[in-house]
Amino acid sequence: MTFHMNSTGGLGNQLFQIAALIDSAERLNTCKHIRFKSTGHTTRQFESEVLLKTLEISLCSFRCKFNVFGKRYIQQESDFEIFRALPDSSRLSGYFQNTEYGVQGRQRILDAIKLNIEHCCKPVLPPRASSVAIHIRLGDYLLDSTNFMIHGVLSENYFKSAIQLLQSSLEVKSVYVFSDTPEVAREKIERIASRIDSGIQLEAGLCKNQNLLCEMYQLGNFDNLVMSNSSFSWWAAAMRKRNHTIGPVRWYREESRRHMNPMINDWHQISNEFEGERPIDV
């Protein structure tokens, strides 16, 4: 038997899809294939391709022929029992962001990431427990009106509350800012940090080779991590246990999706608003 995955979205979404593909295929002892297809208003690269060889997954071309399996899954759907009876050459299409599914696949992916970034660059990871990594997702969340209304951009109040929470248990000396829009993100954190403690130093969380997998790995290696409502943040947070992992109670801005949140139980959730919902506290 052969399974195909229509992979869409950015790196974090792709990793959830690959995890679902691995678990589904291994349950039925099938072959695994990825067919990348860009969707939406922006062209997304298939950033996870470098992992496929390590994960023993082949990459199909756009000319792959396979049956169209009618049911499409969305985030947080839990009915994965359907995979036990899939016909040969079925197409899996969806996001599969359910923390109870794909556990074995997730661990294999995390191991593969570490293996594939070992020789990328030396991560700039501070030895001090007083350092904090913050991931700020902007990009298409900010520039695309549909994404802005569905996902939402976390307000400055959220990041301010997260830093203040960390300040109550450790003296924050430096903040490393990771973002898909680094300059705008740094400006946000500069405004917030100046209101909390003028002595906090800001650093850029970057891979000198512009390797997203490497940046994700670096982000996930900090002892103190403040997440965004982003699958990139989620995979970084899943890298290992740490002193503090802080994320939002509300993962989506859209009202109909407010019950959806892939946060893991031992991560600390704090209340949050999104930009445009209420004035930002200045």
C-alpha positions as CSV (number, residue, x, y, z in Angstrom):
1,M,0.0,0.0,0.0
2,T,1.0,3.6,-0.5
3,F,-0.1,6.8,1.2
4,H,0.3,10.3,-0.2
5,M,0.2,13.5,1.8
6,N,-0.8,16.8,0.2
7,S,1.5,19.0,2.2
8,T,0.5,22.7,2.5
9,G,1.4,25.7,4.7
10,G,4.7,26.6,6.3
11,L,7.3,24.5,8.1
12,G,5.3,23.9,11.3
13,N,2.2,22.8,9.4
14,Q,4.3,20.5,7.2
15,L,5.8,18.8,10.2
16,F,2.4,18.1,11.7
17,Q,1.4,16.6,8.3
18,I,4.5,14.4,8.1
19,A,3.9,13.2,11.7
20,A,0.4,12.1,10.7
21,L,1.7,10.4,7.6
22,I,4.4,8.5,9.5
23,D,1.9,7.2,12.1
24,S,-0.7,6.3,9.6
25,A,1.7,4.5,7.3
26,E,3.4,2.6,10.1
27,R,0.1,1.4,11.5
28,L,-0.7,-0.2,8.2
29,N,2.9,-1.0,7.2
30,T,2.7,1.1,4.0
31,C,5.0,3.2,1.9
32,K,5.0,6.9,2.5
33,H,5.0,9.7,-0.1
34,I,4.8,13.5,0.2
35,R,3.3,15.6,-2.6
36,F,3.9,19.2,-2.0
37,K,1.3,21.6,-3.2
38,S,1.3,25.4,-2.5
39,T,-2.1,26.9,-1.6
40,G,-3.4,30.2,-0.5
41,H,-2.4,33.7,-1.4
42,T,1.3,33.2,-0.9
43,T,3.8,30.7,-2.3
44,R,5.2,28.6,0.6
45,Q,8.4,26.6,0.2
46,F,8.6,23.0,1.1
47,E,11.1,23.7,3.9
48,S,10.9,20.2,5.4
49,E,12.2,18.4,2.3
50,V,15.6,18.0,3.9
51,L,14.1,15.7,6.5
52,L,12.5,13.2,4.2
53,K,15.5,11.0,3.5
54,T,16.2,10.7,7.2
55,L,12.5,9.8,7.8
56,E,12.5,7.3,4.8
57,I,9.8,9.2,3.0
58,S,9.9,9.8,-0.7
59,L,8.9,13.0,-2.4
60,C,6.3,12.8,-5.2
61,S,6.2,15.1,-8.1
62,F,3.1,17.0,-9.1
63,R,2.4,14.2,-11.7
64,C,1.8,11.6,-9.0
65,K,-1.4,9.8,-9.7
66,F,-3.5,8.8,-6.7
67,N,-7.1,8.3,-5.6
68,V,-8.8,11.2,-4.0
69,F,-10.0,10.3,-0.6
70,G,-13.0,12.5,0.1
71,K,-12.8,13.4,3.7
72,R,-10.7,16.4,4.6
73,Y,-9.4,16.9,8.1
74,I,-9.0,20.2,9.9
75,Q,-7.1,21.2,13.0
76,Q,-7.9,19.4,16.2
77,E,-10.2,16.8,14.6
78,S,-9.8,13.6,16.7
79,D,-11.3,10.9,14.5
80,F,-8.1,9.3,13.2
81,E,-9.5,5.8,13.4
82,I,-10.4,6.2,9.7
83,F,-6.8,5.6,8.9
84,R,-7.1,2.0,9.8
85,A,-9.2,1.3,6.7
86,L,-7.8,3.6,4.0
87,P,-7.7,2.3,0.5
88,D,-4.4,2.0,-1.4
89,S,-3.0,5.3,-2.8
90,S,-5.3,7.4,-0.6
91,R,-4.6,11.1,-0.3
92,L,-4.3,12.6,3.2
93,S,-5.1,16.3,3.1
94,G,-5.3,18.5,6.2
95,Y,-3.4,20.0,9.0
96,F,-3.6,17.3,11.7
97,Q,-2.7,19.6,14.6
98,N,-3.9,17.2,17.3
99,T,-1.5,16.6,20.1
100,E,-2.9,13.2,20.9
101,Y,-2.1,11.9,17.4
102,G,1.2,11.4,15.6
103,V,3.3,11.1,18.8
104,Q,5.7,8.5,17.4
105,G,6.0,10.5,14.2
106,R,6.7,13.7,16.1
107,Q,9.6,12.2,18.1
108,R,11.1,10.9,14.9
109,I,10.8,14.3,13.3
110,L,12.5,16.0,16.3
111,D,15.4,13.5,16.1
112,A,15.7,14.1,12.4
113,I,15.8,17.9,12.8
114,K,18.7,17.6,15.3
115,L,20.5,15.3,13.0
116,N,20.1,17.6,10.0
117,I,21.1,20.9,11.6
118,E,24.2,19.6,13.5
119,H,26.6,21.1,10.9
120,C,24.5,24.2,10.0
121,C,25.9,26.8,12.3
122,K,26.9,27.2,15.9
123,P,23.8,28.3,17.8
124,V,24.2,31.4,19.9
125,L,22.7,30.0,23.1
126,P,23.4,31.9,26.3
127,P,24.4,29.9,29.3
128,R,22.4,32.1,31.7
129,A,19.1,31.0,33.1
130,S,18.1,34.7,32.9
131,S,17.8,34.6,29.1
132,V,14.4,34.3,27.3
133,A,13.5,33.4,23.8
134,I,10.4,35.0,22.3
135,H,8.8,33.9,19.0
136,I,6.6,36.5,17.3
137,R,4.6,35.3,14.3
138,L,3.7,38.2,12.0
139,G,4.3,37.6,8.2
140,D,1.1,36.4,6.6
141,Y,-0.8,36.7,9.9
142,L,-0.3,40.5,9.6
143,L,-0.3,41.1,5.9
144,D,-3.1,38.7,4.8
145,S,-6.6,39.9,5.9
146,T,-8.0,36.4,6.0
147,N,-5.2,35.1,8.2
148,F,-5.4,38.3,10.3
149,M,-9.1,37.5,11.1
150,I,-8.7,33.7,11.6
151,H,-5.3,33.4,13.3
152,G,-4.8,36.9,14.6
153,V,-1.6,38.7,15.7
154,L,-1.0,38.5,19.4
155,S,-1.1,41.9,21.1
156,E,1.8,43.5,22.8
157,N,0.0,43.0,26.1
158,Y,0.4,39.3,25.8
159,F,4.2,39.5,25.4
160,K,4.3,42.1,28.2
161,S,2.4,39.7,30.5
162,A,4.7,36.8,29.6
163,I,7.9,38.8,30.4
164,Q,6.4,40.1,33.6
165,L,5.5,36.5,34.6
166,L,9.1,35.4,34.0
167,Q,10.4,38.4,35.9
168,S,8.5,37.2,39.0
169,S,10.6,34.0,39.1
170,L,13.9,35.0,37.5
171,E,15.7,38.3,36.7
172,V,15.4,38.6,32.9
173,K,18.7,39.9,31.5
174,S,18.4,39.3,27.8
175,V,15.6,38.5,25.3
176,Y,16.3,36.7,22.0
177,V,13.7,37.6,19.4
178,F,12.8,35.0,16.8
179,S,10.4,36.1,14.0
180,D,9.5,35.8,10.4
181,T,9.5,39.6,10.4
182,P,12.5,40.4,12.6
183,E,12.7,44.2,12.4
184,V,9.0,44.7,13.3
185,A,9.2,42.1,16.0
186,R,12.3,43.7,17.6
187,E,10.5,47.1,17.7
188,K,7.6,45.5,19.5
189,I,9.8,43.9,22.1
190,E,11.9,47.0,22.5
191,R,8.7,49.0,23.4
192,I,7.6,46.3,25.9
193,A,11.0,45.7,27.5
194,S,11.6,49.5,28.0
195,R,8.4,49.6,30.1
196,I,9.4,46.6,32.2
197,D,13.2,47.1,32.7
198,S,15.5,49.4,30.8
199,G,18.3,47.0,31.5
200,I,17.0,44.1,29.4
201,Q,19.2,43.5,26.4
202,L,17.6,42.4,23.1
203,E,19.3,40.0,20.7
204,A,18.4,38.6,17.3
205,G,17.5,34.9,17.2
206,L,18.9,34.0,13.8
207,C,20.6,31.3,11.9
208,K,23.5,32.8,9.9
209,N,22.7,30.4,7.0
210,Q,19.0,31.3,7.1
211,N,18.0,27.7,7.8
212,L,14.5,27.6,9.3
213,L,15.0,24.2,10.8
214,C,18.1,25.5,12.6
215,E,16.2,28.6,13.9
216,M,13.5,26.3,15.2
217,Y,16.0,24.1,16.9
218,Q,17.7,27.1,18.5
219,L,14.4,28.6,19.7
220,G,13.5,25.3,21.3
221,N,16.8,25.0,23.2
222,F,16.2,28.0,25.5
223,D,15.3,27.3,29.1
224,N,12.6,30.0,28.9
225,L,10.4,30.2,25.9
226,V,7.5,32.5,25.0
227,M,5.4,31.1,22.2
228,S,3.2,32.7,19.5
229,N,0.0,31.1,18.2
230,S,2.1,29.4,15.5
231,S,3.0,25.8,14.6
232,F,6.6,27.0,14.3
233,S,6.4,27.9,18.0
234,W,4.7,24.6,18.9
235,W,7.5,22.5,17.3
236,A,10.2,24.5,19.0
237,A,8.4,24.1,22.4
238,A,8.1,20.4,21.8
239,M,11.9,20.0,21.5
240,R,12.4,19.4,25.2
241,K,11.3,20.2,28.7
242,R,12.4,23.5,30.0
243,N,12.0,25.8,33.0
244,H,9.2,27.9,31.5
245,T,7.1,27.4,28.3
246,I,4.5,30.1,28.0
247,G,1.8,30.2,25.4
248,P,-1.6,31.8,24.7
249,V,-4.9,30.5,26.1
250,R,-6.6,31.5,22.8
251,W,-4.8,30.0,19.7
252,Y,-7.2,31.5,17.2
253,R,-8.8,34.9,16.9
254,E,-11.8,33.6,14.9
255,E,-14.8,33.0,17.3
256,S,-15.7,29.6,15.8
257,R,-12.2,28.2,16.5
258,R,-11.8,29.4,20.0
259,H,-12.1,25.9,21.4
260,M,-9.1,24.8,19.3
261,N,-5.7,24.9,21.1
262,P,-2.9,22.5,20.6
263,M,-1.0,23.6,23.8
264,I,0.3,20.6,25.8
265,N,-0.8,20.4,29.4
266,D,2.5,21.1,31.1
267,W,3.0,24.3,29.2
268,H,1.8,27.5,31.0
269,Q,-1.1,29.3,29.3
270,I,-1.8,32.9,29.9
271,S,-4.8,35.0,28.8
272,N,-4.3,37.0,25.6
273,E,-6.0,39.4,23.2
274,F,-5.2,40.0,19.5
275,E,-4.4,43.2,17.7
276,G,-7.5,44.9,16.5
277,E,-9.7,43.5,19.2
278,R,-9.0,46.1,21.8
279,P,-6.5,49.0,22.2
280,I,-2.9,47.9,22.8
281,D,-1.7,49.1,26.2
282,V,1.0,51.7,25.7
